[in-house]
Amino acid sequence: MISMGSMSGSLFARFAARAGLPGDASPQQVVNAVQAVAYGRPRSPAPEGVISEWKGTCSGKHALLARLLDERWPELHPRLVHRVYRADRASVLRQHGHIAASTVPDGGLTDVHRYLVITLDCQDVTIDITFPADPSWDGHRSMRLTCGDGQDFPAGPDPAASKAMLEARHCDPRLREPFIAALTLAAQRSE
């Protein structure tokens, strides 16, 4: 376990204690520990809310990971990215099962997904730790995004506001909200 001495007020110390990580945990261990956090919406999507409720969606988990990596390894230059993509029933069925697929209309739906990019050995590496059951990060290569192809937007200095703007512009909340709820149920069943 991590020593709570000089780092007692840090986000990393709180996360490491909750995740059972050692004080000298590697970036790979931290990435995989955040991925292991349950998928679901906490009352507060802020990193502190994800830690206290031990659940988060793509937004909260990647915001937490960005803060943890920036606190311990700023040289990785963690950057949040939003992808506007189209989810179709067939791909959702393959990846998440019947429950989630049943919420996708015939023509599909538009969603906004958040993921993280770091710089590792002078290369951009994509990290997507949204779902605990997905393959963990090997510490070197980019991970496969859990969403489909789409258009990427840097999250900027206010990731919550930039994501909300993209959601308002591109998403129908009457379709998106049941989809997110179904993803939560599907993720809980696969844990």
TIFIGU-775645 format. One record per residue (C-alpha): y, x, z; residue number from 1. Coordinates in nm, 3 decimals, always signed. Layout:
# residues N
R    north     east       up    k
R        Y        X        Z  NUM
...
***
This chain:
# residues 191
R    north     east       up    k
R   +0.000   +0.000   +0.000    1
R   +0.358   +0.101   -0.052    2
R   +0.562   +0.248   +0.228    3
R   +0.837   +0.003   +0.314    4
R   +1.062   +0.277   +0.454    5
R   +1.347   +0.374   +0.222    6
R   +1.259   +0.112   -0.041    7
R   +1.239   -0.190   +0.190    8
R   +1.523   -0.370   +0.013    9
R   +1.406   -0.299   -0.341   10
R   +1.253   -0.556   -0.571   11
R   +0.981   -0.304   -0.652   12
R   +0.886   -0.271   -0.285   13
R   +0.860   -0.648   -0.244   14
R   +0.654   -0.685   -0.560   15
R   +0.428   -0.389   -0.483   16
R   +0.357   -0.520   -0.134   17
R   +0.270   -0.867   -0.269   18
R   +0.058   -0.724   -0.555   19
R   -0.116   -0.465   -0.337   20
R   +0.012   -0.175   -0.549   21
R   +0.050   +0.178   -0.416   22
R   +0.398   +0.327   -0.386   23
R   +0.319   +0.565   -0.671   24
R   +0.195   +0.294   -0.907   25
R   +0.222   +0.376   -1.276   26
R   +0.411   +0.165   -1.529   27
R   +0.073   +0.049   -1.662   28
R   -0.033   -0.070   -1.316   29
R   +0.296   -0.256   -1.271   30
R   +0.276   -0.421   -1.615   31
R   -0.079   -0.537   -1.549   32
R   +0.005   -0.656   -1.197   33
R   +0.288   -0.875   -1.331   34
R   +0.051   -1.007   -1.597   35
R   -0.192   -1.107   -1.319   36
R   +0.072   -1.338   -1.167   37
R   -0.025   -1.700   -1.241   38
R   +0.134   -1.878   -1.535   39
R   +0.352   -2.170   -1.430   40
R   +0.710   -2.264   -1.361   41
R   +0.840   -2.156   -1.021   42
R   +1.129   -2.348   -0.867   43
R   +1.347   -2.043   -0.939   44
R   +1.272   -1.850   -1.259   45
R   +1.458   -1.547   -1.121   46
R   +1.241   -1.242   -1.043   47
R   +1.264   -1.317   -0.670   48
R   +1.132   -1.669   -0.733   49
R   +0.838   -1.536   -0.932   50
R   +0.748   -1.303   -0.646   51
R   +0.784   -1.565   -0.372   52
R   +0.586   -1.836   -0.555   53
R   +0.357   -1.589   -0.738   54
R   +0.385   -1.772   -1.066   55
R   +0.606   -1.756   -1.371   56
R   +0.636   -1.836   -1.740   57
R   +0.724   -1.592   -2.017   58
R   +1.087   -1.600   -1.903   59
R   +1.038   -1.528   -1.534   60
R   +0.751   -1.282   -1.564   61
R   +0.927   -1.071   -1.828   62
R   +1.257   -1.080   -1.636   63
R   +1.068   -0.957   -1.330   64
R   +0.894   -0.685   -1.528   65
R   +1.221   -0.570   -1.685   66
R   +1.382   -0.538   -1.342   67
R   +1.082   -0.353   -1.195   68
R   +1.064   -0.107   -1.482   69
R   +1.440   -0.053   -1.484   70
R   +1.438   +0.009   -1.109   71
R   +1.154   +0.265   -1.117   72
R   +1.153   +0.400   -1.474   73
R   +1.495   +0.346   -1.635   74
R   +1.401   +0.599   -1.905   75
R   +1.170   +0.330   -2.050   76
R   +1.483   +0.127   -2.144   77
R   +1.324   -0.217   -2.089   78
R   +1.481   -0.479   -2.316   79
R   +1.416   -0.851   -2.316   80
R   +1.373   -1.021   -2.652   81
R   +1.355   -1.390   -2.744   82
R   +1.146   -1.509   -3.037   83
R   +1.205   -1.847   -3.197   84
R   +0.869   -1.945   -3.346   85
R   +0.677   -2.245   -3.473   86
R   +0.360   -2.344   -3.285   87
R   +0.101   -2.531   -3.488   88
R   -0.191   -2.727   -3.347   89
R   -0.463   -2.503   -3.495   90
R   -0.326   -2.177   -3.351   91
R   -0.261   -2.337   -3.011   92
R   -0.617   -2.475   -3.011   93
R   -0.761   -2.125   -3.081   94
R   -0.551   -1.955   -2.818   95
R   -0.513   -2.213   -2.541   96
R   -0.767   -2.490   -2.601   97
R   -0.767   -2.865   -2.646   98
R   -0.531   -2.955   -2.360   99
R   -0.240   -2.753   -2.496  100
R   -0.321   -2.834   -2.860  101
R   -0.313   -3.207   -2.787  102
R   +0.061   -3.182   -2.711  103
R   +0.148   -3.027   -3.048  104
R   +0.250   -3.286   -3.309  105
R   +0.106   -3.278   -3.662  106
R   +0.405   -3.085   -3.796  107
R   +0.406   -2.838   -3.505  108
R   +0.688   -2.765   -3.265  109
R   +0.949   -2.496   -3.220  110
R   +0.955   -2.291   -2.903  111
R   +1.139   -1.986   -2.773  112
R   +0.923   -1.710   -2.627  113
R   +1.045   -1.415   -2.419  114
R   +0.881   -1.073   -2.425  115
R   +0.975   -0.714   -2.343  116
R   +1.022   -0.395   -2.543  117
R   +1.016   -0.050   -2.382  118
R   +1.064   +0.297   -2.524  119
R   +0.758   +0.514   -2.469  120
R   +0.725   +0.858   -2.631  121
R   +1.025   +0.780   -2.855  122
R   +0.854   +0.465   -2.986  123
R   +0.926   +0.097   -2.923  124
R   +0.632   -0.065   -2.746  125
R   +0.603   -0.443   -2.722  126
R   +0.484   -0.588   -2.391  127
R   +0.376   -0.953   -2.352  128
R   +0.231   -1.033   -2.010  129
R   +0.271   -1.410   -2.023  130
R   -0.089   -1.515   -1.957  131
R   -0.316   -1.352   -1.697  132
R   -0.632   -1.406   -1.903  133
R   -0.502   -1.211   -2.206  134
R   -0.603   -0.846   -2.255  135
R   -0.415   -0.613   -2.023  136
R   -0.188   -0.332   -2.140  137
R   -0.356   +0.002   -2.218  138
R   -0.045   +0.198   -2.117  139
R   +0.027   +0.322   -2.468  140
R   +0.017   +0.069   -2.752  141
R   +0.206   -0.251   -2.821  142
R   +0.045   -0.571   -2.703  143
R   -0.012   -0.872   -2.927  144
R   +0.250   -1.141   -2.873  145
R   +0.115   -1.471   -2.744  146
R   +0.340   -1.663   -2.984  147
R   +0.338   -1.683   -3.360  148
R   +0.560   -1.509   -3.610  149
R   +0.925   -1.591   -3.583  150
R   +1.278   -1.464   -3.558  151
R   +1.368   -1.221   -3.278  152
R   +1.694   -1.214   -3.085  153
R   +1.795   -0.953   -2.824  154
R   +1.832   -1.135   -2.491  155
R   +2.156   -0.953   -2.413  156
R   +2.328   -0.925   -2.074  157
R   +2.253   -1.287   -1.974  158
R   +1.894   -1.356   -2.084  159
R   +1.880   -1.702   -1.924  160
R   +2.192   -1.817   -2.107  161
R   +2.087   -1.671   -2.441  162
R   +1.743   -1.833   -2.415  163
R   +1.895   -2.168   -2.316  164
R   +2.125   -2.148   -2.618  165
R   +1.832   -2.080   -2.851  166
R   +1.630   -2.363   -2.694  167
R   +1.921   -2.606   -2.735  168
R   +1.966   -2.501   -3.097  169
R   +1.600   -2.495   -3.205  170
R   +1.378   -2.695   -2.969  171
R   +1.314   -3.062   -2.904  172
R   +1.271   -3.092   -2.524  173
R   +1.064   -3.409   -2.571  174
R   +0.804   -3.194   -2.746  175
R   +0.855   -2.862   -2.569  176
R   +0.831   -2.981   -2.207  177
R   +0.484   -3.140   -2.241  178
R   +0.372   -2.829   -2.431  179
R   +0.480   -2.596   -2.148  180
R   +0.312   -2.823   -1.890  181
R   -0.010   -2.819   -2.094  182
R   +0.002   -2.440   -2.125  183
R   +0.027   -2.423   -1.746  184
R   -0.279   -2.643   -1.704  185
R   -0.474   -2.446   -1.966  186
R   -0.381   -2.115   -1.800  187
R   -0.489   -2.243   -1.458  188
R   -0.828   -2.341   -1.599  189
R   -0.881   -1.996   -1.753  190
R   -0.797   -1.800   -1.436  191
***
